[in-house]
Amino acid sequence: MQDHKLLQSYTMAGLFTLSLRLVVGWTYFSAFWRRLILENKLDPEASGYIGEKFNHFLPNALGIKPMIEYLVTHPESLWWAMAIFTIVEAIVGLFLMLGLFTRLMSIGVFGLAMGILLGSGWLGTTCLDEWQIGILGIASGFTLFLSGSGKYSLDYLLLKKQSKITNTRFFRWLGSGVLPIRLNLIHKIVFSGSVLILFITLFTNQYFHGGVWGTLHNKSVKPKIEIQDTKIKNQTLSFQVFRTEGADVYGSFLIGIQVTDANGNTIIELDGNALSKFPKEQINNFYVTKVKNGKHSLIIPLGAKAILSIKDEKLSVLPKGEYHLTLIDISGATWSETFEI
């Protein structure tokens, strides 16, 4: 009798989370739907390739930056990773909506959401978009694991048949029904898990956005380019650019590169027209997201890293001393580095 009441409680809990299960399921299944049915975003040569979106996560990812950098520097491995990720999202989303192996799928939701949170929780030009998606996915996955599915699910139909499979602890751990955990222990699991998720929420909100205390910041609003390894050799100025901040939906539009001496005298100056025709062979890209020529500028997408080389005879006769390299964005933002020869 007590077991029957307990099963009824879990069935009601699964019923109450029906809307959550359907919406979260579609959230993940729709990723597959958008990438392969509505458009082909797994084509590396097509505009909107998902690998480039993944590259955008790189500059400020938390804890998984080495993995992202490895993949974006190995295009074939990146494609396989994106294909597998898309298939997993499709299976998790579809099975969750159908209510089949709900608890196993909820673990998938938890893992996928954690990946989104750590990789792209810092992105979002309006209201911390990716962080919200990630952290709500984690909380949803935890909740759905505890509740399982209710009446409107394939798990429920399988439980009604009372087969050898559904009567096992295995099915209750991976599907739905009464969790094989003592009641006094499940109270502790729910409380501890909820507190842990709250901690992850506050920590990542603070880490990515300063959302708990201090100054609130959003790295997705203004573009930022880091300059490194500036040097002149054999009539060639070379330097590395790495776009680390700004919106992921469009690039930084570089309309000026200037080199001046310590007295402010201009040595080299390239305007937007010259940069739009910047020789491709003088752009050495590191990742799948590439620095490239635009119609009126040199475009540097979020997460792109490249070595730019400028050849000019003037560079061979410069006296030793201090020089300044300045990059100018169409927004008016500038980035500079001082170097010596």
Secondary structure as GFF3:
##gff-version 3
##sequence-region A 1 341
A	DSSP	alpha_helix	2	16	.	.	.	ID=ss1
A	DSSP	alpha_helix	18	32	.	.	.	ID=ss2
A	DSSP	pi_helix	33	38	.	.	.	ID=ss3
A	DSSP	alpha_helix	50	56	.	.	.	ID=ss4
A	DSSP	three_ten_helix	58	60	.	.	.	ID=ss5
A	DSSP	alpha_helix	65	72	.	.	.	ID=ss6
A	DSSP	alpha_helix	75	98	.	.	.	ID=ss7
A	DSSP	alpha_helix	102	120	.	.	.	ID=ss8
A	DSSP	alpha_helix	129	147	.	.	.	ID=ss9
A	DSSP	alpha_helix	154	160	.	.	.	ID=ss10
A	DSSP	alpha_helix	169	174	.	.	.	ID=ss11
A	DSSP	alpha_helix	183	209	.	.	.	ID=ss12
A	DSSP	beta_strand	224	233	.	.	.	ID=ss13
A	DSSP	beta_strand	236	245	.	.	.	ID=ss14
A	DSSP	beta_strand	252	261	.	.	.	ID=ss15
A	DSSP	beta_strand	266	271	.	.	.	ID=ss16
A	DSSP	alpha_helix	272	276	.	.	.	ID=ss17
A	DSSP	three_ten_helix	280	282	.	.	.	ID=ss18
A	DSSP	beta_strand	283	285	.	.	.	ID=ss19
A	DSSP	beta_strand	292	293	.	.	.	ID=ss20
A	DSSP	beta_strand	298	300	.	.	.	ID=ss21
A	DSSP	beta_strand	305	311	.	.	.	ID=ss22
A	DSSP	three_ten_helix	313	316	.	.	.	ID=ss23
A	DSSP	beta_strand	322	329	.	.	.	ID=ss24
A	DSSP	beta_strand	334	340	.	.	.	ID=ss25
###
